Amino acid sequence: LVPKISVNADGSLGAPNGVTVGSIEHKMGLKASATCVMNYDNAKGFLVGEPDRGLVCMFTMMNYERLAIGLQGLGNAQAAYQMASDYAKERLQGVAAEGSPTGAVSDPIIVHGDVRRMLLTIRAMTEAGRALSVFTGKQLDLAKYASDEVKAKAARYVGLLTPVSKAFLTDRGLDATIMGQQVFGGHGYIRETGIEQFVRDTRIAQIYEGTNGIQAIDFLGRKITHDNVATLTEFVAEVNASLAELSQVNPAHKATVGQVFAELLVTANYINDNKKTQPALVNACAVDFLDAFGYALYGYFWLLMADKASNHEDKTFAAQKQYLADFYMDKLLSKSQYHLSQVNQGDKSIMAMPAEMF
Ligand SMILES: Cc1cc2nc3c(=O)[nH]c(=O)nc-3n(C[C@H](O)[C@H](O)[C@H](O)COP(=O)(O)OP(=O)(O)OC[C@H]3O[C@@H](n4cnc5c(N)ncnc54)[C@H](O)[C@@H]3O)c2cc1C
């Protein structure tokens, strides 16, 4: 605690402490949040609480903040989708490849394959992101209110999923806002449309509350390898048991998701076995490993959602989920295998070039 004015032994006010506000920070986004530069010049501060317990205290806040920041990325992605899909249904440009469905000289851009690709990607990632958030929220509830055995397991899952929620939701959140901006074409770069604000405001979410690189190192270096892959193995076993119960989804899709998780486990064990002899392995491969896990997890969530939605009384809702699940399986799940292939390439080419050559 750093007081603005020092307090004398008798309780009266003394000299000003060496702490001043330098200026408002001139940030890329989040302009309505007036954060400021603080200058400390020989300022006197007072320890609150026990010595050496500060980081532990901070993590009480930080773990919830990490989940909340993940939701910031997810919320911005959803807003970008809503704006972009509205725009794509209004903006007339070009004619559909197979001929205008209405015989018009120009069609709304929603008819174009590339625009549909962008919108489907944002939506498939955003809806799976919501599933991740609800799943993690459920584990938080279980970790607090369930029986002791369930509580302990849920706490392990919260630990495992917290860095993933923070990093994957915000990295993909920025991807989504940029894709949403792209749907607007040149208008997306113009302030009046409003979409560029989502790009600026989402960027910080990858940085604060621990950069996403640090989240990934926490995920691979602590949550996965500190217990010799035990929690991840337990989690994947549950995913497999849950997949086996799904009756309304394509069996080939179930097999593919199961295979991706099996490959993830092989790689996690490889890293665990080699982390001592190759000390840079975790740090250099963590982001790719987290992304591989995130895309695999979303594959699982899409099958869960498609299965549950298949008998939904709202047929449009059921059909939307099926279209999106099929799109995810066809076009996005393979990103998991791509990122895993990057991890499997190891750290050699990353660590080889001497620092002075950068
Ligand atoms: C708008 C804004 C608001 C903020 N609000 C708060 C706040 O309210 N309270 C607060 O305490 N903080 C706040 N922060 C600080 C924020 O949490 C940090 O900026 C953030 O955690 C990154 O730390 P750093 O800036 O020191 O980056 P650095 O640690 O210098 O990182 C620089 C780069 O190096 C990488 N890196 C660093 N160490 C390693 C490593 N060991 N292995 C691999 N890569 C590494 C990072 O991932 C990053 O890419 C705020 C920051 C901003 C911009």
The ligand as a MOL file (V3000), in Angstrom:
LIG
                    3D

  0  0  0     0  0            999 V3000
M  V30 BEGIN CTAB
M  V30 COUNTS 53 58 0 0 0
M  V30 BEGIN ATOM
M  V30 1 C -4.2290 -1.5430 -20.6940 0
M  V30 2 C -3.5130 -2.3490 -19.6750 0
M  V30 3 C -4.0710 -2.5220 -18.4230 0
M  V30 4 C -3.3920 -3.2590 -17.4430 0
M  V30 5 N -3.9550 -3.3850 -16.2220 0
M  V30 6 C -3.2500 -3.9520 -15.2320 0
M  V30 7 C -3.7460 -3.9580 -13.8970 0
M  V30 8 O -4.8250 -3.4500 -13.6430 0
M  V30 9 N -2.9900 -4.5350 -12.9140 0
M  V30 10 C -1.7850 -5.0950 -13.1890 0
M  V30 11 O -1.1220 -5.5960 -12.2840 0
M  V30 12 N -1.3000 -5.1250 -14.4530 0
M  V30 13 C -2.0020 -4.5580 -15.4760 0
M  V30 14 N -1.4830 -4.5530 -16.7470 0
M  V30 15 C -0.1750 -5.1840 -16.9710 0
M  V30 16 C -0.3110 -6.4810 -17.7730 0
M  V30 17 O -0.8390 -7.5180 -16.9700 0
M  V30 18 C 1.0840 -6.8320 -18.3370 0
M  V30 19 O 1.4090 -5.8480 -19.2940 0
M  V30 20 C 1.0980 -8.2090 -18.9710 0
M  V30 21 O 0.8760 -9.2390 -18.0310 0
M  V30 22 C 2.4280 -8.5060 -19.6920 0
M  V30 23 O 3.5310 -8.2430 -18.8680 0
M  V30 24 P 4.6720 -7.2760 -19.3790 0
M  V30 25 O 4.0210 -6.0620 -19.9670 0
M  V30 26 O 5.6020 -7.0700 -18.2640 0
M  V30 27 O 5.3330 -8.0610 -20.5680 0
M  V30 28 P 6.7360 -8.8440 -20.5300 0
M  V30 29 O 6.7530 -9.7800 -19.3660 0
M  V30 30 O 7.8380 -7.8570 -20.6820 0
M  V30 31 O 6.5990 -9.6980 -21.8570 0
M  V30 32 C 7.0650 -9.2630 -23.1470 0
M  V30 33 C 6.9800 -10.4400 -24.0970 0
M  V30 34 O 7.8590 -11.4750 -23.6600 0
M  V30 35 C 7.1530 -12.6760 -23.4160 0
M  V30 36 N 7.7100 -13.3360 -22.2350 0
M  V30 37 C 8.0280 -12.7710 -21.0510 0
M  V30 38 N 8.5240 -13.6850 -20.2090 0
M  V30 39 C 8.5360 -14.8640 -20.8600 0
M  V30 40 C 8.9370 -16.1890 -20.5190 0
M  V30 41 N 9.4110 -16.5190 -19.3290 0
M  V30 42 N 8.7930 -17.1500 -21.4560 0
M  V30 43 C 8.3010 -16.8620 -22.6750 0
M  V30 44 N 7.9090 -15.6370 -23.0470 0
M  V30 45 C 8.0200 -14.6420 -22.1570 0
M  V30 46 C 5.6980 -12.2510 -23.2060 0
M  V30 47 O 4.7860 -13.3030 -23.5260 0
M  V30 48 C 5.5990 -11.0750 -24.1690 0
M  V30 49 O 5.3480 -11.5330 -25.4710 0
M  V30 50 C -2.1470 -3.8370 -17.7430 0
M  V30 51 C -1.5860 -3.6890 -19.0140 0
M  V30 52 C -2.2630 -2.9460 -19.9700 0
M  V30 53 C -1.6150 -2.7860 -21.3320 0
M  V30 END ATOM
M  V30 BEGIN BOND
M  V30 1 1 1 2
M  V30 2 1 2 3
M  V30 3 2 2 52
M  V30 4 2 3 4
M  V30 5 1 4 5
M  V30 6 1 4 50
M  V30 7 2 5 6
M  V30 8 1 6 7
M  V30 9 1 6 13
M  V30 10 2 7 8
M  V30 11 1 7 9
M  V30 12 1 9 10
M  V30 13 2 10 11
M  V30 14 1 10 12
M  V30 15 2 12 13
M  V30 16 1 13 14
M  V30 17 1 14 15
M  V30 18 1 14 50
M  V30 19 1 15 16
M  V30 20 1 16 17
M  V30 21 1 16 18
M  V30 22 1 18 19
M  V30 23 1 18 20
M  V30 24 1 20 21
M  V30 25 1 20 22
M  V30 26 1 22 23
M  V30 27 1 23 24
M  V30 28 2 24 25
M  V30 29 1 24 26
M  V30 30 1 24 27
M  V30 31 1 27 28
M  V30 32 2 28 29
M  V30 33 1 28 30
M  V30 34 1 28 31
M  V30 35 1 31 32
M  V30 36 1 32 33
M  V30 37 1 33 34
M  V30 38 1 33 48
M  V30 39 1 34 35
M  V30 40 1 35 36
M  V30 41 1 35 46
M  V30 42 1 36 37
M  V30 43 1 36 45
M  V30 44 2 37 38
M  V30 45 1 38 39
M  V30 46 1 39 40
M  V30 47 2 39 45
M  V30 48 1 40 41
M  V30 49 2 40 42
M  V30 50 1 42 43
M  V30 51 2 43 44
M  V30 52 1 44 45
M  V30 53 1 46 47
M  V30 54 1 46 48
M  V30 55 1 48 49
M  V30 56 2 50 51
M  V30 57 1 51 52
M  V30 58 1 52 53
M  V30 END BOND
M  V30 END CTAB
M  END
